[in-house]
Amino acid sequence: MKVGVVGGGTMGNGIAHVMAQFGHDTVLVDVGDEALGRARKTIEKNIGRQVAKEKITQADADAAMARLTFTTDYKELAGAELVVEAIFENFEAKKTVYDAVKPHLAKGAILASNTSSISITKLATAADMAENFIGMHFMNPVPMMKLVEVIRGHDTSDATTQRVVELATELGKSPIECNDYPGFVSNRVLMPMINEAVFALHEGVATAEAIDGIMKLGMAHPMGPLTLADFIGLDICLDILNVLHEGFADSKYRPCPLLKKMVAAGHLGRKTGRGFYDYKK
């Protein structure tokens, strides 16, 4: 099956990696050659790790890379049966992508969004593909994490849902369905926890190290909430919290002022070298 992925960032290159690894001819579209170069380098590095750990053979790795096309031209998506949009969390930007993608889709193709919080129904309406639009929310890092949160919009068809669930299973993932509410399940539960950890730091309850240590040792979390926020990106955390706050009109989702201040200062976590922790060292 020919698959398209729009957006070569952390999530997009991971989705493209997995699609190609499991036998699908995959076209990765991004806005510029520099972004595509970073995506290719990341995929090569991650596939190399799989070879080093003997999870796949070198021949498998070479075949996966051969199935990948990196391009800035949406025309390369011609005939794609599935396109996964994996750009940043902005409704208008996503709508622009859908307008560019739709003319090139195969008949009956599925358009999926990897959005972590924006309404699938709203995106489906923007794409004018109600029955064939669905949320396909992968977890980071995509090659390692098993969950794919499958979100039906108001008019998503049973056939579309079934095809996406089957595909996710073929990719070695565990698809779990949920309905279309702000943040779905994963981020509706996760982001308030991260936000409360930021409030605890903001109010001087404990240091970042202490907050993370308590959650790791006491709750058996693999990483503390502040470390996780840095890994996700503080800007992304803030975007999701804003969607939750607006969608539910409930003050419990109000982003912590410290989080807003850090994003405004450009301290976004690992990707900028500084967040709740300093990664430049």
C-alpha positions as CSV (number, residue, x, y, z in Angstrom):
1,M,0.0,0.0,0.0
2,K,1.2,3.5,-0.8
3,V,1.2,5.7,2.3
4,G,1.9,9.4,2.7
5,V,3.1,11.2,5.8
6,V,3.0,15.0,6.0
7,G,5.4,16.5,8.5
8,G,8.9,15.2,9.0
9,G,9.3,16.2,12.7
10,T,9.6,13.8,15.6
11,M,6.3,12.1,15.1
12,G,6.2,12.3,11.3
13,N,9.6,10.7,10.7
14,G,8.7,8.0,13.3
15,I,5.4,7.2,11.5
16,A,7.2,7.1,8.1
17,H,9.9,4.8,9.6
18,V,7.4,2.3,10.8
19,M,5.3,2.4,7.7
20,A,8.3,1.7,5.5
21,Q,9.7,-0.9,7.9
22,F,6.5,-2.9,7.6
23,G,6.5,-3.0,3.8
24,H,4.6,0.2,2.7
25,D,5.9,2.5,0.0
26,T,6.0,5.7,2.0
27,V,6.2,9.3,0.9
28,L,7.3,11.8,3.5
29,V,6.4,15.4,2.7
30,D,7.7,18.5,4.4
31,V,8.2,22.2,3.6
32,G,11.9,22.2,2.9
33,D,15.0,20.2,2.1
34,E,16.6,21.0,5.4
35,A,13.7,19.5,7.4
36,L,13.6,16.5,5.1
37,G,17.4,16.0,5.6
38,R,16.9,15.9,9.3
39,A,14.1,13.4,9.0
40,R,16.1,11.1,6.8
41,K,19.1,11.3,9.2
42,T,16.8,10.5,12.2
43,I,15.2,7.5,10.4
44,E,18.6,6.2,9.3
45,K,19.9,6.5,12.9
46,N,16.9,4.8,14.4
47,I,16.9,2.0,11.9
48,G,20.6,1.5,12.5
49,R,19.8,1.1,16.2
50,Q,17.3,-1.7,15.4
51,V,20.0,-3.5,13.4
52,A,22.5,-3.1,16.2
53,K,20.1,-4.6,18.6
54,E,19.4,-7.4,16.1
55,K,15.7,-6.5,16.0
56,I,15.9,-6.4,12.2
57,T,18.6,-7.4,9.7
58,Q,20.7,-5.0,7.6
59,A,18.8,-6.3,4.5
60,D,15.5,-5.3,6.2
61,A,16.9,-1.9,7.0
62,D,18.1,-1.3,3.5
63,A,14.7,-2.4,2.1
64,A,12.9,0.0,4.5
65,M,15.0,3.0,3.4
66,A,14.4,2.1,-0.3
67,R,10.7,2.3,0.3
68,L,11.0,5.9,1.5
69,T,10.6,9.0,-0.7
70,F,11.5,12.4,0.8
71,T,9.9,15.3,-1.0
72,T,8.5,18.9,-0.8
73,D,6.0,18.1,-3.7
74,Y,2.5,17.0,-2.7
75,K,2.2,15.5,-6.2
76,E,4.4,12.6,-5.0
77,L,1.4,11.5,-2.9
78,A,-0.5,10.5,-6.1
79,G,-2.4,7.3,-5.6
80,A,-1.8,7.1,-1.8
81,E,-4.4,5.0,0.0
82,L,-3.6,6.5,3.4
83,V,-2.1,9.9,4.3
84,V,-1.2,10.7,7.9
85,E,-0.9,14.4,8.8
86,A,1.6,14.9,11.5
87,I,2.3,18.6,11.6
88,F,2.2,20.9,14.7
89,E,-1.0,21.6,16.6
90,N,-2.6,24.4,14.6
91,F,-6.1,24.0,13.1
92,E,-5.6,26.4,10.2
93,A,-2.2,24.9,9.3
94,K,-3.7,21.4,9.2
95,K,-6.6,22.6,7.0
96,T,-4.0,24.0,4.5
97,V,-2.3,20.6,4.4
98,Y,-5.6,18.8,3.7
99,D,-6.4,21.2,0.9
100,A,-3.0,20.3,-0.6
101,V,-3.3,16.6,0.0
102,K,-6.8,15.8,-1.2
103,P,-6.3,16.2,-5.0
104,H,-3.7,13.5,-5.0
105,L,-5.5,10.8,-2.9
106,A,-6.6,7.5,-4.4
107,K,-10.3,6.9,-4.6
108,G,-11.6,5.8,-1.2
109,A,-8.4,6.8,0.5
110,I,-8.2,7.6,4.2
111,L,-6.9,10.9,5.6
112,A,-5.7,10.5,9.2
113,S,-4.4,13.1,11.7
114,N,-1.8,12.4,14.4
115,T,-3.2,15.3,16.3
116,S,-2.9,14.9,20.1
117,S,-5.9,17.1,21.1
118,I,-7.7,18.9,18.3
119,S,-11.3,17.7,17.5
120,I,-11.3,15.0,14.8
121,T,-14.8,16.0,13.8
122,K,-13.7,19.6,13.3
123,L,-10.7,18.5,11.3
124,A,-12.9,16.1,9.2
125,T,-15.3,18.9,8.4
126,A,-12.3,21.2,7.4
127,A,-11.1,18.4,5.1
128,D,-14.6,17.7,3.8
129,M,-13.9,13.9,4.2
130,A,-16.3,13.1,7.1
131,E,-16.5,9.3,6.6
132,N,-12.9,8.7,5.5
133,F,-11.3,10.9,8.2
134,I,-9.9,9.6,11.5
135,G,-7.5,10.2,14.3
136,M,-4.5,8.0,14.4
137,H,-2.5,9.2,17.4
138,F,0.8,7.5,17.7
139,M,3.0,7.7,20.8
140,N,6.5,9.1,21.0
141,P,9.0,7.5,20.1
142,V,6.9,5.9,17.4
143,P,9.2,2.9,16.5
144,M,9.2,1.8,20.2
145,M,5.8,2.7,21.6
146,K,2.9,0.2,21.1
147,L,-0.2,2.3,21.5
148,V,-2.1,3.9,18.7
149,E,-5.0,5.9,19.9
150,V,-7.7,5.6,17.2
151,I,-10.3,8.4,17.4
152,R,-13.5,8.4,15.5
153,G,-15.1,11.6,14.4
154,H,-18.8,12.1,14.5
155,D,-19.2,10.6,11.0
156,T,-16.2,8.4,10.6
157,S,-17.4,5.2,9.0
158,D,-17.0,1.7,10.5
159,A,-15.1,0.7,7.4
160,T,-12.5,3.5,7.9
161,T,-12.1,2.6,11.5
162,Q,-11.7,-1.1,10.8
163,R,-9.0,-0.4,8.1
164,V,-7.0,1.8,10.4
165,V,-7.2,-0.7,13.3
166,E,-6.1,-3.5,11.0
167,L,-3.2,-1.4,9.7
168,A,-2.0,-0.4,13.2
169,T,-2.1,-4.1,14.2
170,E,0.0,-5.0,11.1
171,L,2.5,-2.4,12.2
172,G,3.0,-4.2,15.4
173,K,1.0,-1.6,17.4
174,S,-1.9,-2.0,19.8
175,P,-4.8,0.2,18.5
176,I,-7.3,1.3,21.1
177,E,-10.4,3.2,20.1
178,C,-11.9,6.2,21.8
179,N,-14.4,8.9,21.0
180,D,-13.8,12.5,20.0
181,Y,-13.4,14.7,23.0
182,P,-10.7,17.3,23.7
183,G,-7.4,15.6,24.4
184,F,-9.1,12.2,23.8
185,V,-8.0,9.9,26.6
186,S,-4.2,10.0,26.6
187,N,-3.7,13.8,26.9
188,R,-6.9,14.4,28.9
189,V,-5.3,12.4,31.6
190,L,-1.6,13.1,31.1
191,M,-1.6,16.8,30.6
192,P,-3.3,17.8,33.9
193,M,-0.8,15.6,35.7
194,I,2.1,17.4,34.0
195,N,0.5,20.8,34.6
196,E,0.0,20.0,38.3
197,A,3.7,19.1,38.5
198,V,4.6,22.5,37.0
199,F,2.3,24.2,39.5
200,A,4.1,22.3,42.3
201,L,7.4,23.6,41.0
202,H,6.0,27.1,40.5
203,E,4.6,27.3,44.1
204,G,7.9,26.0,45.6
205,V,6.5,22.7,46.8
206,A,9.6,20.9,45.7
207,T,12.5,21.0,43.2
208,A,12.1,19.6,39.7
209,E,14.3,16.7,40.7
210,A,12.3,16.0,43.8
211,I,8.9,16.1,42.0
212,D,10.2,13.7,39.3
213,G,11.8,11.5,41.9
214,I,8.6,11.1,43.9
215,M,6.5,10.3,40.9
216,K,9.1,7.8,39.6
217,L,9.7,6.0,42.9
218,G,6.2,6.3,44.4
219,M,4.1,5.8,41.3
220,A,6.4,3.6,39.2
221,H,6.5,6.0,36.3
222,P,9.5,5.4,34.0
223,M,10.2,9.2,33.9
224,G,9.0,12.0,36.0
225,P,6.3,14.5,34.7
226,L,8.7,17.4,34.3
227,T,11.3,15.2,32.4
228,L,8.4,13.9,30.3
229,A,7.2,17.5,29.5
230,D,10.8,18.4,28.4
231,F,10.7,15.3,26.2
232,I,7.4,16.1,24.6
233,G,8.2,19.8,24.2
234,L,6.8,22.5,26.5
235,D,5.2,24.3,23.6
236,I,3.3,21.2,22.7
237,C,2.2,20.7,26.3
238,L,0.9,24.3,26.4
239,D,-0.9,23.9,23.1
240,I,-2.7,20.8,24.4
241,L,-3.6,22.4,27.7
242,N,-5.1,25.4,25.8
243,V,-7.2,23.0,23.7
244,L,-8.4,21.3,26.9
245,H,-9.1,24.6,28.7
246,E,-11.0,26.0,25.7
247,G,-12.8,22.8,24.9
248,F,-14.1,22.0,28.4
249,A,-14.3,25.7,29.7
250,D,-13.0,24.2,33.0
251,S,-10.4,26.0,35.2
252,K,-8.8,22.7,36.1
253,Y,-7.1,22.7,32.7
254,R,-5.7,26.3,33.1
255,P,-2.0,26.2,32.0
256,C,0.4,27.1,34.8
257,P,1.9,30.6,34.5
258,L,5.4,29.1,34.7
259,L,4.7,26.9,31.7
260,K,3.5,29.9,29.7
261,K,6.5,31.9,30.8
262,M,9.0,29.2,29.8
263,V,7.4,28.8,26.4
264,A,7.5,32.6,25.8
265,A,11.2,32.5,26.7
266,G,11.9,29.8,24.2
267,H,12.8,27.2,26.8
268,L,10.9,24.3,25.2
269,G,12.7,21.3,26.6
270,R,15.1,18.8,25.0
271,K,14.7,20.3,21.5
272,T,16.0,23.7,22.5
273,G,18.5,22.4,25.1
274,R,16.7,23.9,28.0
275,G,13.4,23.3,29.8
276,F,12.9,22.2,33.4
277,Y,16.4,20.7,33.0
278,D,19.5,21.9,31.2
279,Y,20.4,19.6,28.3
280,K,23.3,21.6,27.0
281,K,25.6,19.9,29.4
